[in-house]
Amino acid sequence: MSQGDPRLEGLKWTSVTSDSSGQNMAATALGSMVWTSKDSGATWSSGDGDGAGQSWLQVASDSSGQNLAAVTYGGDIWTSHDYGQTFIRSTTVGAWRSVASNAAGSQLSAVEMAGDIWTATPFDQTLVVGGPGATLTLVYVGGGVFEVRDATGVWTYY
């Protein structure tokens, strides 16, 4: 991290990711923000106030660094489509601990605290709890929004 930057001192870092060139980077820290760098980690900044003070666990990037997905400890999946300048809460269902993105940023996979893996299919952008008897389906509908579906209806989370 940037030497001498008082905003970064004492943070408990939990993950780091980068684009395919290593120039655009993002890092997560417990009780802080998602931090981004546009110069291979020489300097760091945080986006707007969304998500401040969250216990950030992990962040994933597409190959360009423009599309990011991050998870909070036992909480939500957040997405950004502007190199981490703004994040929106994409879902509040589930207790997440890890997220991964494909190179294009169009497909996500996530792991719940309980250990279930939700994986995207390349055809319908649907994340389904692994294993038989799944009762919830998480559908990526675009723009960083997921719908959670079960037998009784659809809930949309932003």
Order of alpha helices (4+ residues) and beta strands (2+ residues): beta-beta-beta-beta-beta-beta-beta-beta-beta-beta-beta-beta-beta-beta
